[in-house]
Amino acid sequence: MLKCSHILCRVDNVADVVRNYEALGFTVQWGSAPKRALNAFIWFEEGPFIELFQIPKSLTFFIPPLGLLFGRAAGRRWAYWAKVQEGWCDVALEPDDSATVHGDAGSVGRVEQLAAIRQSLRRSGLKTSRLIHGSRTRPDNVKVSYSLFATEPLGLPFVVSLYDPPQRPEKIRHSNGATGIEWVRMGIAAEHRSAMRLLVEEDRWLRLVNAPQTKVLEVGLAGLQASLEGSRLHGAVFKPAVQVTGV
């Protein structure tokens, strides 16, 4: 039903991080006009992508009312994002059915699909937020729409719709040789394993390992031709792609 969509890296200043990741040989796309953007993306031609994002201190004052509006699971998730240190902070899952139609009718289909997934998970006993609908305007003035819902317990992936219109570039090249994410190594606490199985039983990219805390540990990148300077990664942990044994 669901598969890994992307991995989120929380940063203090997205402009600084974009400059550092470009210096490391990544091609980075701004989420919106660079002067006001709060996020940026590292895309690959297939598989999960990476979102770099920041939450300005001024926006943290809106977290309590947003939690009341969309539910405790959403409020707790935003509060966690706002205070966590730089680095991997979350995983997003998306519907594994790529046959979504786009345009006006597609937008309705996208929301209905996500609503059906949410209801199915709730019937299975998983706690979630209400549906949250968002949009942003890219630097080329194209409006991008999406929907999502948060899950509980905190640490489990959240669920996001496909972007409307689709955002993945047909061709993309990273000068450091990176061609894609081969695996996402994720620690799963014992008390979260049954809930995790409700979200995703098997996934090509997620590699689940026993851990005291549920969180992303590292990301395996295929094709890297140079080492990545840790001081420029802002807490993200990458490894050359090799086979990883899961639980």
HELIX and SHEET records of a PDB file:
HELIX    1   1 VAL A   14  ALA A   23  1                                  10    
HELIX    2   2 LYS A   57  PHE A   62  5                                   6    
HELIX    3   3 ILE A   63  PHE A   70  1                                   8    
HELIX    4   4 ARG A   72  LYS A   83  1                                  12    
HELIX    5   5 ASP A  104  ARG A  123  1                                  20    
HELIX    6   6 ALA A  190  HIS A  192  5                                   3    
HELIX    7   7 ARG A  193  LEU A  199  1                                   7    
HELIX    8   8 GLY A  230  ARG A  232  5                                   3    
SHEET    1   A 8 GLN A  29  TRP A  30  0                                        
SHEET    2   A 8 ASN A  39  ILE A  42 -1                                        
SHEET    3   A 8 PHE A  49  PHE A  53 -1                                        
SHEET    4   A 8 LEU A   2  ARG A  10  1                                        
SHEET    5   A 8 GLY A  87  PRO A  95 -1                                        
SHEET    6   A 8 PHE A 158  VAL A 160  1                                        
SHEET    7   A 8 LYS A 143  PHE A 149 -1                                        
SHEET    8   A 8 ILE A 132  THR A 137 -1                                        
SHEET    1   B 2 LYS A 127  THR A 128  0                                        
SHEET    2   B 2 THR A 151  GLU A 152 -1                                        
SHEET    1   C 4 LEU A 206  ASN A 210  0                                        
SHEET    2   C 4 GLY A 180  ILE A 188  1                                        
SHEET    3   C 4 LYS A 215  ALA A 222 -1                                        
SHEET    4   C 4 PHE A 238  PRO A 240  1                                        
END                                                                             
